[in-house]
Amino acid sequence: MSAIISVFLYLIVLFGVSSILFFSLVSIWSTTEPVIAYLLSLIITHLILNTFGQIGKRDN
């Protein structure tokens, strides 16, 4: 049950942070391909969250 809650929280954080990153990037640079910009912000956010997870596992 805790794994389902962890995955759900991860998805909320992933899409929340990537949406904030997307809207901040689109407000700075105009783009003709917003879907690609959102997917790139989603990938970047996933990589950052994965790196934080690896740092937490390495300390134990």
C-alpha positions in Angstrom: 0.0 0.0 0.0 2.8 2.4 0.8 4.4 1.7 -2.7 1.2 2.9 -4.4 1.2 6.1 -2.3 4.8 6.7 -3.0 4.2 6.3 -6.8 1.2 8.6 -6.6 3.2 11.2 -4.7 6.1 10.9 -7.2 3.8 11.4 -10.1 2.2 14.5 -8.5 5.6 16.0 -7.8 6.8 15.1 -11.3 4.0 16.6 -13.2 3.7 19.6 -10.8 7.4 20.6 -11.1 7.5 19.9 -14.8 4.4 22.1 -15.3 6.0 24.9 -13.4 9.2 24.6 -15.3 7.3 24.5 -18.6 5.3 27.6 -17.9 8.4 29.5 -16.7 10.3 28.5 -19.9 7.4 29.3 -22.2 7.0 32.7 -20.6 10.7 33.4 -21.2 11.0 31.9 -24.7 8.2 31.7 -27.1 7.9 28.3 -28.8 5.9 26.9 -31.7 6.1 23.3 -30.3 4.7 23.5 -26.8 4.3 19.7 -26.6 8.0 19.1 -27.2 8.9 21.8 -24.6 6.6 20.1 -22.0 8.1 16.7 -22.7 11.6 18.1 -22.3 10.7 19.7 -19.0 9.2 16.4 -17.9 12.4 14.5 -18.8 14.5 17.0 -17.0 12.4 16.9 -13.9 12.5 13.1 -13.9 16.3 13.1 -14.2 16.6 15.6 -11.4 14.3 13.6 -9.1 16.1 10.4 -10.0 19.4 12.0 -9.1 18.0 13.0 -5.7 16.8 9.5 -5.2 20.2 8.0 -6.0 21.9 10.4 -3.6 19.6 9.3 -0.8 20.3 5.7 -1.5 24.0 6.2 -1.6 24.2 7.7 1.9 22.7 4.6 3.5 
